[in-house]
Amino acid sequence: MSEPSASPRFRVAVLGPLRVWRDDAEVGLGPVRQQAFFAAMVLRPNIAVSQRELLEDVWGLERPGTGAKVIPGYVYRLRKCLHVVGGDISDGLISSDRYGYRFSSRDTWMDSAQM
């Protein structure tokens, strides 16, 4: 596996334990379910993932009692984890539109893309 040629802002490792670095500092993504939520988006870079898909990927048959209402909270907490100092918390790797939530691979090196 080759290292990134340019210096990306983020590095994401999904082959093995899920790990994220911002610049050279490792980023804690929070509890396991929140990490699974992030992985569900990371594995579909630059593609909108619907709330239904996120619920299926993260919770499977044991969906939360509140249904899709939990999703904005997970997105908010992940945005806080990935926040770049000096930037707006809504800017960055996770965006939303009418189709769902999208992980932007811009300025991000991913080990799974190097295979």
N, C-alpha and C positions, 0 to 999 in steps of 0.2 A: 504494500500500500504506500503510495507516495504522499508526501506532505504537501500542503498547499503551496503554490508558487507565490502568489501574492499574500499579503497579510490580511486575512479575513477578520472581521470583527468577532464572529462567533465560530466555534467549532462544535460539531455535534457528533457523538459516537453512539450508534445504535447497534453495532455488531458487538455483542457482549453486553455488559451493563450499560444502561442509558446514562450518558454523561454529557455535560455542556460546559464550554468555556467561553467567557467573554474576555477578549484580549487574552491574557495569560492566566486569568483567575477562574477557577472552577465555580460554576453557578449551582447552587442547591435548588432543585426543582420542587422540593416539598414532599408530601406523602406519596406513597406508591400509586394510589389512584390518580393523583394529579400528574405523576410521571407518565402513567399509561395514557392519560388524556393528551399530553404533549406528544407522545410517541405516535398516537393515532393521527395527528396532523403532520408530524415530521415525515412519516412514511409516505405521505402524499404531498410532496413539496409543490407549492404554487398552484394547488388545486383546492377549490372550496370543498370542505367536508361538512355535510349537512348535520344538523342536530340529531337527526335519526341515526345517521351513521356513527356519530360520536357515542351516542347512548349504546348502540349495539356493540361497538368496539371496546368500550371501557367497562360497561356494566353487564353486557350480555343479557341473559334472562332475568337477572336480579337487578332490574332498574330501580333507581331511587323512587320513593313514593311521590316526590314532587315532579318527577319526569324531567323534561328539558329545562325546567326552571333553574336547575343546578349549574347549567353550562356557563352562563355569564359569570358566575362566581369563580369557576375554574379558570376561565379566560383572564379575568381580572388578576387573580393571584399569580398566574404564569407571566402575565405582562409585568407585574411588579418584580418578579424574580429576574426577568430578562432585561429590565429597565437599564438604559444607558444614561449615566449621570449627565445632566444638561439637556436631555431630550424629553419630549412629552411621553408620558406613560402609554399613551395610545399608539405612538409611533413604534415601528420596529418589526419584529418577526411575526407577530400575529395580527392579522387584520380580519375584518368581517364585512360581509355584504349580504344581499338578500338570499344568497345560496348557502351561506354557512360561514365557517371560519377557515382561514387560509394561513398556512405557514409559508412565509417568504424566505426562499433560500438565497436571496440577494445578500452579499457580504457574509455568506455562511459556507464553511467547508463541512461536508458530511462524509463520514467514512463509507457509508453505503453507496455513495455515488462514485467511489474510486474503484469499484470492483470491475 
